[in-house]
Amino acid sequence: MTLNVYVGYDPREIDAYAVCVASLSRHSTIKTRITTLMKRQLEAQGLYWRKSYVAGKQAFDTIDKKPFSTEFSFTRFLVPTLNDFTGWALFCDCDFMFRGDVGDLLALADPRYAVMVVKHNHEPLEDIKMDGVEQTRYSRKNWSSLILWNCSHPSNQRITKERVNTNTGWWLHNFCWLQDEEIGSLPEAWNWLDGYSSKDIDPKAVHYTSGGPWFSDYQDVAYIDEWKKELDRIGA
């Protein structure tokens, strides 16, 4: 079996993306097919037409006038469309470093659920993250940063490209096309939030949600030596 993996891409985080993909591939015992979620390509394909505007360093969504932090903030919800509403697929933000085998993650896939996520209760204290963008606060924050999608699930037929392009960010990130019982849980080790998750957990996937080593101001983060070794391996 081949697992289709969709990784968010933002031009400000090229090294983060490279480490994410390399670490995922290196640890995987199953075949993976990695697709880069690049906004310009999705626009050219006619799949993404959502508009935004920029004030200073901060991007704002035209639909709800709310700030968002990356080019893949909304494109992640196109995964069922891209996967032809068939089979299982994985989405993750580019600011992950994998330390575990995604084959083990896929083994957790339960067909009862439309999506499976780590159900964080994440309430960040800082107002600014990454390279100066606003830290947004919303319910179910970071649930959508790693999603194991059951693209065949009937309820995911509702997350059409039209809905991705016209519904608010809150509606999308709260999985409002689903019933709560259709959202399954994954162990926190698969979306271990640097600076927030318990140090007693051995992470299978480290998520630098507030900023990582590719930004000069984020050098005091967990597992930085592993991240830099991964970057060195690929010669980036």
Residue, then its C-alpha position, 0 to 999 in steps of 0.5 A: m500500500t502507498l500512503n498519499v501524504y500532502v505537506g503544506y508549503d510556504p516560501r518562508e519555510i523552505d528548510a522546514y519543508a525539506v526537513c519535514v519531507a526528508s524525516l518522514s521518508r527516512h523513517s517510513t517503512i511503507k511507500t509514500r507519495i508526497t504531494t506539495l500543497m503549493k498555493r500557486q499550483l492549486e490556483a492554476q488547477g482551478l482548485y483554489w481561488r480564495k482571496s486574501y490581503v496583506a497588512g504589514k507582515q500579516a495576511f488576512d482572509t477576505i472572507d472573514k477578515k481574520p489573520f492567518s499565518t501560512e499559504f496552506s492555512f486553507t489548502r489543507f482542506l482540499v486533500p479529499t478532492l486531491n485524493d479523489f475522495t478515495g482511501w486514506a491520506l495524511f496531511c501535515d504542516c511543513d513545520f514537523m520533524f518526523r521521528g516515527d514511522v508513518g506506517d505505525l500512524l496508518a495502522l491506527a486508521d479506523p474507518r469509523y472516522a472521517v478524520m483522525v487528529v490529535k485533539h489538543n487543548h492548545e491555548p497559546l500565551e504569546d501574541i506573535k509567532m514565526d517571523g512576526v505574524e499574529q498568533t491566532r486563537y480559536s477552538r480546536k487549535n492545531w487539530s488540523s495541523l496533522i490530519l489522517w483523512n479517511c477520504s472515502h468516508p461519506s461525510n467528507q463528500r461535503i468538503t468540496k472545493e467550493r466549500v473550502n473556498t467560501n467558508t470561514g476559517w473557523w468553519l474549516h478548522n473546526f471540522c464543521w462539515l462533520q459530527d463530533e463523533e466522526i472525528g477520531s483521536l490520535p496519540e499526542a506523540w504524533n503531533w507533539l507541540d514544542g513548548y506545550s506538550s509534555k516532556d514525558i512523551d517521546p515524540k513521533a512527530v515534533h511540531y514547531t507550531s510557534g516557530g522553528p530553527w529555520f528562523s533565527d529567533y527560534q534556536d532554543v527549541a526541542y530536538i534542535d540537534e536532530w533537526k539540524k542533522e536532518l537538514d545536513r543529511i539532505g545538504a540543504 
